[in-house]
Each structure stands twice: as C-alpha cells, then as structure tokens.
C-alpha cells in the first residue's frame, strides 16, 4: 500500500529531524 509507505517515510523524516536537533543541542 503506497499510503503505508508514505506514512513510514514521514515517520522516518520526523525521527531524523528529532535526532538532528538533539545532536545539535548536545
């Protein structure tokens, strides 16, 4: 299902942004 793939990509992007902002803070 393409919808699930889109959702997974969105979640991965969110995690990447969180990790980046976290590493920038540390």
C-alpha positions in Angstrom: 0.0 0.0 0.0 1.5 3.3 -1.1 -0.3 5.0 1.8 1.7 3.0 4.3 5.0 3.7 2.6 4.2 7.5 2.7 3.4 7.2 6.4 6.6 5.3 7.1 8.7 7.9 5.2 7.0 10.7 7.1 7.8 9.0 10.4 11.4 8.4 9.4 11.7 12.1 8.4 10.3 13.1 11.8 12.8 10.9 13.6 15.6 12.3 11.6 14.7 15.8 12.4 14.4 14.9 16.1 17.8 13.2 16.2 19.4 16.1 14.3 18.0 18.8 16.6 19.0 16.6 19.6 22.6 16.1 18.4 22.8 19.9 17.7 21.8 20.6 21.3 24.3 18.2 22.8 
